[in-house]
Amino acid sequence: MKTAAYSTFPKLVSAVCIAWSALAGCGDDDPNGATGSGAGSSTSTTSASGAGGDGGTGEGGAGEGGAGATTASSTSGTGGSNPSGDTVRFIGRFDTTKPEGPRFSWAGSAIATRFSGTSISVRFNDASTAAQSNFFQVVIDGESKGVLKVNADEELYTVAEGLPDGEHDLLLHRRTEPLVGVTQFLEFVPEQGGELLPVAPAPERRIEVTRCRRCPGATSRRSCWPNG
């Protein structure tokens, strides 16, 4: 008898709940919008706007969470203040509040352009010293072409020369950490007779991958330090 009673009890409770819902109209019109779908969309909107606000602060901006949303916000924020129009594209976190040019310090930040001619230079206002300079990886037409050393002693740097005459893609990746000093991009200077060309637009989506320095083959700290 006890077994039969226990098996019947949940069915009885379910029937009572269904009847009560039908009479009271539960979940049809929640004045606070606290239904499952409403709460979910509200959380999503809040998270997106929060991440975007952090990303827009530039160098000191976003927290560790929501990296994807932060990157998208930073990229779109710098695009509107691009000093060279569509001939220069900034990738990463840039502070665009200075009219002279965007400032940045995060390793992995990059500046892309496209130009015609056989050589090109870049003008930087850099805060690092000759003893501890900033370094940029130079990538031309998809191939690494060495490293550019930048510091406060100079402003104009030759990035590449002796290239085949024609159109070229240029990408400058910052290699040094923020503690070395902030860099301000001023302009690209193509050779006489050359010119800057429209650069490819930014992709709509990106995937961020963290690589552990101790284990080049690992894609995250957890894959090389299972306990940490």
C-alpha positions as MATLAB code, in Angstrom:
seq = 'MKTAAYSTFPKLVSAVCIAWSALAGCGDDDPNGATGSGAGSSTSTTSASGAGGDGGTGEGGAGEGGAGATTASSTSGTGGSNPSGDTVRFIGRFDTTKPEGPRFSWAGSAIATRFSGTSISVRFNDASTAAQSNFFQVVIDGESKGVLKVNADEELYTVAEGLPDGEHDLLLHRRTEPLVGVTQFLEFVPEQGGELLPVAPAPERRIEVTRCRRCPGATSRRSCWPNG';
ca = [
       0.000    0.000    0.000;
       2.840    2.417    0.783;
       4.480    1.753   -2.587;
       1.245    2.448   -4.434;
       0.726    5.662   -2.488;
       4.227    6.953   -3.276;
       3.845    6.242   -6.994;
       0.471    8.013   -7.143;
       1.522   11.122   -5.191;
       3.661   12.811   -7.942;
       0.858   12.370  -10.480;
      -1.592   13.996   -8.085;
       0.741   16.959   -7.494;
       1.241   17.437  -11.249;
      -2.517   17.459  -11.853;
      -3.036   20.074   -9.117;
      -0.257   22.291  -10.566;
      -1.726   22.114  -14.066;
      -5.179   23.012  -12.780;
      -3.829   25.930  -10.760;
      -1.863   27.252  -13.764;
      -4.986   27.136  -15.926;
      -7.006   29.066  -13.346;
      -4.385   31.641  -12.378;
      -2.799   32.097  -15.837;
       0.747   31.579  -14.521;
       3.545   32.537  -16.920;
       1.311   34.151  -19.546;
       1.804   37.818  -18.712;
       4.578   38.445  -16.197;
       4.526   42.179  -15.374;
       8.238   42.098  -14.487;
       9.269   40.263  -17.644;
      10.844   37.526  -15.557;
       9.992   34.634  -17.829;
      12.698   32.284  -18.974;
      13.177   33.783  -22.442;
      12.897   37.356  -21.208;
      15.496   36.920  -18.491;
      17.859   35.248  -20.901;
      17.713   38.009  -23.494;
      18.118   40.644  -20.813;
      21.281   38.978  -19.503;
      22.696   38.701  -23.003;
      22.095   42.365  -23.748;
      23.603   43.504  -20.470;
      26.689   41.361  -20.951;
      27.250   42.614  -24.483;
      26.908   46.257  -23.582;
      29.115   45.836  -20.517;
      31.893   44.192  -22.492;
      31.657   46.801  -25.195;
      31.951   49.630  -22.711;
      35.095   48.129  -21.202;
      36.673   47.532  -24.580;
      36.095   51.106  -25.657;
      38.448   52.434  -22.967;
      41.428   51.300  -25.012;
      44.724   50.357  -23.330;
      43.598   50.175  -19.740;
      40.072   49.156  -20.545;
      38.564   45.746  -20.525;
      38.730   43.143  -17.822;
      39.702   39.549  -18.369;
      36.187   38.336  -19.124;
      34.384   38.657  -22.435;
      37.486   38.907  -24.586;
      35.578   38.338  -27.824;
      33.125   41.175  -27.205;
      35.937   43.453  -26.024;
      37.991   42.894  -29.151;
      35.036   43.609  -31.397;
      34.274   46.793  -29.490;
      37.870   47.982  -29.655;
      38.110   47.332  -33.378;
      34.896   49.153  -34.213;
      35.842   51.998  -31.895;
      39.167   52.623  -33.588;
      37.678   52.351  -37.062;
      35.636   55.512  -36.619;
      38.755   57.499  -35.648;
      41.097   56.080  -38.248;
      43.395   59.014  -39.163;
      44.129   57.669  -42.649;
      40.618   56.640  -43.627;
      40.364   53.204  -45.143;
      44.092   52.987  -45.955;
      45.016   51.969  -42.388;
      43.368   49.410  -40.118;
      44.092   48.934  -36.401;
      43.822   45.474  -34.868;
      43.496   45.145  -31.091;
      43.138   47.730  -28.334;
      43.917   51.317  -29.299;
      43.263   54.605  -27.500;
      41.884   56.972  -30.132;
      41.262   59.987  -27.887;
      44.393   61.811  -29.087;
      43.982   63.755  -32.350;
      47.639   63.230  -33.282;
      47.139   59.493  -33.627;
      46.026   56.330  -31.790;
      48.084   55.075  -28.831;
      48.603   51.434  -27.867;
      50.796   49.247  -25.694;
      49.393   45.708  -25.716;
      51.560   42.995  -27.240;
      49.858   41.531  -30.303;
      48.329   44.852  -31.355;
      48.790   45.383  -35.071;
      48.545   48.023  -37.795;
      47.744   47.040  -41.363;
      48.015   49.001  -44.590;
      48.406   48.530  -48.327;
      50.710   50.586  -50.539;
      52.256   50.881  -53.989;
      55.970   51.283  -54.672;
      59.211   49.664  -53.533;
      59.569   51.053  -50.001;
      57.605   52.491  -47.094;
      58.338   54.168  -43.763;
      56.344   54.689  -40.590;
      56.261   57.561  -38.132;
      55.891   56.739  -34.426;
      55.903   58.742  -31.213;
      57.268   56.115  -28.845;
      57.835   56.336  -25.087;
      60.446   53.567  -24.791;
      64.188   54.138  -24.410;
      67.173   52.977  -26.444;
      68.102   50.640  -23.588;
      64.632   49.034  -23.571;
      62.956   49.596  -26.929;
      59.704   48.423  -28.446;
      59.873   45.851  -31.238;
      57.494   45.224  -34.148;
      57.309   42.185  -36.388;
      57.244   43.297  -40.025;
      55.060   41.173  -42.323;
      54.898   42.073  -46.022;
      52.677   40.201  -48.455;
      52.174   37.492  -45.840;
      55.902   36.871  -45.244;
      57.970   37.874  -42.206;
      60.575   40.508  -43.116;
      62.395   41.009  -39.842;
      61.897   43.130  -36.745;
      61.599   46.906  -36.407;
      63.160   48.537  -33.320;
      61.336   51.657  -32.097;
      62.124   54.089  -29.246;
      61.984   57.742  -28.233;
      65.266   58.617  -29.983;
      63.690   58.585  -33.462;
      60.329   59.270  -35.075;
      60.628   58.118  -38.711;
      61.575   54.486  -39.465;
      62.165   52.690  -42.752;
      59.987   49.595  -42.621;
      60.865   48.050  -45.979;
      62.834   48.932  -49.090;
      63.998   47.251  -52.287;
      60.645   45.572  -52.863;
      59.391   44.672  -56.346;
      57.593   47.657  -57.806;
      53.861   47.126  -57.347;
      51.213   46.813  -54.657;
      52.044   45.337  -51.258;
      50.299   44.469  -47.977;
      52.014   45.519  -44.755;
      51.298   44.343  -41.209;
      53.164   45.578  -38.126;
      52.711   43.391  -35.013;
      53.840   44.776  -31.660;
      56.007   42.178  -29.874;
      56.812   43.945  -26.594;
      54.718   44.192  -23.432;
      53.036   47.386  -22.098;
      55.714   47.921  -19.425;
      58.231   48.846  -22.160;
      56.264   51.966  -23.093;
      53.283   53.329  -24.996;
      53.535   53.777  -28.774;
      51.600   56.382  -30.734;
      51.080   55.797  -34.449;
      51.339   58.985  -36.501;
      51.413   57.972  -40.172;
      52.740   55.703  -42.916;
      55.030   57.404  -45.430;
      55.283   55.698  -48.837;
      58.190   56.460  -51.150;
      57.972   59.366  -53.567;
      55.617   58.360  -56.336;
      54.008   55.648  -54.209;
      50.742   55.888  -52.322;
      48.659   54.220  -49.656;
      45.848   52.057  -50.994;
      42.535   50.888  -49.495;
      43.214   48.123  -46.998;
      41.118   44.966  -46.729;
      38.181   45.398  -44.309;
      38.237   43.755  -40.899;
      36.639   40.301  -40.698;
      33.255   40.151  -39.012;
      34.342   37.451  -36.540;
      37.582   36.453  -34.836;
      38.739   33.555  -32.678;
      41.155   34.311  -29.839;
      43.632   31.521  -28.988;
      45.914   31.668  -25.961;
      49.219   29.870  -26.394;
      51.330   28.871  -23.399;
      54.898   30.195  -23.569;
      56.344   27.187  -21.773;
      54.757   24.672  -24.139;
      54.660   25.946  -27.749;
      52.445   23.021  -28.743;
      49.812   23.760  -26.089;
      46.840   26.000  -26.814;
      46.180   26.919  -23.182;
      47.715   26.748  -19.722;
      45.351   23.958  -18.736;
      46.639   21.671  -21.510;
      50.215   21.865  -20.183;
      49.420   22.330  -16.470;
      46.477   19.924  -15.891;
      46.261   20.823  -12.212;
      46.301   24.569  -12.692;
];
